[in-house]
Amino acid sequence: MTDPNAAAHGDDTASTGDNQVALPDPAALAQEAAETKDRLLRALAEMENLRRRTEREVADARQYGVTGLARDLIGVADDLRRALDAAEESAAIVDGPAKALCEGVELIERQLLKVLEKHGIRVFDPQGAKFDPNVHQALFEVPDANIPAGSVVQVIQPGFMIGERVLRPAMVGVSKGGPKTAPAENRSSNGEARPAD
């Protein structure tokens, strides 16, 4: 039996026969719905971030996945270039079978560089560029007062890039003793120039 006074006073219970069932609090339901919505939005954001990260990792794997093989192949390209340079230095190849052999080696070298380039690996020769320790490896310094200090004056071995990353830095000789970029002139408090310390 239901209590008529309970219904009149707004009691949050409903009766069904002899059993009384408590009705949920609307404020608690609203809070639970807000928490569920927040969890859902966070899960969606995490899934979107995961999708983007996965796409980025797949793109990196496609572009940089050949790094190990590329390092091995650039050694072959170096050997081909050394063989051609040695043949040119000897000046023994004028005509005949030796000349045909050198031309064949040149064709192989060009084909190898084309294949590397097809896969995003490119050679760079920094002759005359400003020395950059991120892409160059200095092997020695060349004193020359006519060339600006820090310039690449000799390339011992060209460098290779894969995408935007350095696969192998260029081995270079760097100038020293030449003019530097003009430093700001030191001045004393009265405006007169003073020698740098």
N, C-alpha and C positions, 0 to 999 in steps of 0.2 A: 504494500500500500504506500502511496506517495504522500508526502507531507505537503499540504497546500501552502503552508507558510514558507517552505523552502523555495518553491517556485516563485512566490511573490517577492522574496528577498534576493533573487538573482543568483541562486546557488548554481555552480557550474557542474551539476550532476544531472544525469538523465536517468530515468528509471525505465526498465523494461521488465515488467513483471515484478519478481521479487529481487532482482539484481539491480544494483545502482552502478552506472558507468560514469567515470569522471571525464568531462569534456576537456580537451587540451586548451591551454592558455593561449589566446590569440597572440600575445606579445612573444611567447616562447616559440610559437610557430613562425612568426615573422623573423625572429632572430635566426632560427634554424634554416629558413629559406635563404636569408642573406648569407649565412655561412656556407651553405651549399653552392650558392651562386658564385661566391668568392673562390671556393675551391675549384669549381668548374672553370672560371676565368683563368685562374693560375695554371690549371692543367692544360688549357688551350694555349696559353702563352708559352709554357714549357715545351709543348709539342711543336709549336711554330719555331722556337729557338733551336730545338733538336733538328727539325727539318732543314733549317738554314745552315746549321753547323755541318750536317751530313752532306749537303750539297757542296759546301766549301771544301770539305775533306775529300769528296769524290773528285772535284775539279783539281785539287792539289795532287791527288794520287795519279790522275791522268797526266798532268803536266810534269810532275817531278818523279814519277814512278820509275823512269828510265835512268835515273841518276847514276846508279852503280854501273850499268852497262855503258853509259855515256863516258864515264871516267876511264873505263878500259879502252873504249874506242878512240878517245882523243890521244891516248898513248900511241896507237897505231898511226893516227894522222901525223903525230910528231915524228915518228920513225920514217914515214914516207917523205916528209919534208926534209929531214936530215939526209936521206939518201939522195934526193934531188939536189940539195945544196952541195953535197960532196961531189956529185958528178959535175956540177957547174964549175966548182972550184978547180977540179982537176983539168978542165979544158981539153980532156982527151976525147970527148965525144964531139965529133964533127959530122960524121956521116956513118951510115952502115947500120949493123945490127944494134950497136950500143945506143945509137940515137933513137931507134925504134923502141928499145927497152925503156929509155928515159921518158919518151912520149907516153908509153903505156902506163908507167908509174904516175905521171902527171894526171892522166885520165882517171886512174884509180883514186888518187888524192881528191880530185874535184868531185867525183861521185860520192866518196865517203863524206865530204863536207856538205854536199847536197842532202844526203840522207840524214845527217845530224841536224841540219837546218829544218828539214821537214818535221822533225820531232821536237822543235823548239830549242835546239842547241845551236848557238851561234858563236863564231870566233870573233874576238876583238883585238885590234892592234893599237895600242895607245901611244904610238910614236908622236912625240911633240906635245902630248897632253900634260896637264898638271898632275903630279903624283897624287894618287888617292889610295891610302892604305886599305880601303875596303875592297878594291878591285885589282890592286897592283902589289907585287912583292919586290921590294928593292933588294938587289943583290950586291950592288956596289954604287959608289958615288964617283962622278966624273967632274973634276975641277975645270970649270970653263967660265971665265968672266963675261963672256958675250951672251950666254944663255941664262935666262932667269932661273934663279935657284928653285929647286923643287920640280923641274920639268923632266919629263921622261926623254932621255937622249938616245937610249939604245934599248931595243926590245930583244931579249934573249929567247924568250918563248912567249907566243901570244896567249892571251887568256881566253876562257870559254865561259859563256853565260847559259843558263837554262832558265827560260822565263826571265824573271827579274832577279834571280839568285846567281851568285858566282859559283860556277862549277869548278873552275881552276883560275886563280889569279894570274895575271900576266907577270912574268919574271922580267924585271927591267933594271936598267942603270939610270940613276937620277943625277941631275946636274947639281953642283954646289959652287958657291963663290960668286955667282952672277948677281945681277941686280935683284933686289927683293921688291915687293910691293912697298910703295912709299909709306913709311910709318908717320903717324901724326907727330909733328915737331913739338918737342918739349919746350915750354916757355916758363920763365920765372914770373913771379908776381908782378914785376914792372913791365912785362911784355917782351923782354929781350929773350932771344933764343938762347938756350943753354945746351951744352953737349949732353948726349944721352949717357946714362951711367953704364 
